[in-house]
Amino acid sequence: MKVNKLIYIASIFLLGCQLQKGDKINNSKDYVAIQNPEGTSWQMDYSMEVHEDTTIRHVPKHWLRIKTFTKNRFVFTGYDFEKKEIAGMGGGTYSLQDSNYIENIEFHHRSDFNGTEFTGKLYFDSLYLYQTGKVGELTLKERWHRID
């Protein structure tokens, strides 16, 4: 009985460690093709920006950033609980073919992103949505967990 509990606890621990990595892509075309973000909302829990040779990681504990998808549109907004103010927002249209993802950014808190296109990959596993790609010279890697 004690051995079974130990194996169970070790399995949960190893599964938790694997899920925290978040950098693996499920390359199965069938797996990706059946996914659809329409009608879902996600909370960001990891973000990394790469500017030339500089890497910036952000999503402070006092931030909340939510992204929501409709059939053809996306919108995100953020809030900074320390400053009690909006900490980013944007939106536009998107397309998703297999895992190839394109956002046409219509409005953004960074005015240099207005009218630009984010191109990359969008994929899911049982817990997270992962978004990787580029907008202009900026490379982004993000992980979001589903909230609805």
PyMOL commands that set and color helices and strands:
alter all, ss='L'
color gray80, all
select helices_A, chain A and resi 2-21+29-33+111-113
alter helices_A, ss='H'
color red, helices_A
select strands_A, chain A and resi 41-51+54-58+63-69+73-80+85-97+100-108+117-124+128-135+138-146
alter strands_A, ss='S'
color yellow, strands_A
deselect
rebuild
show_as cartoon
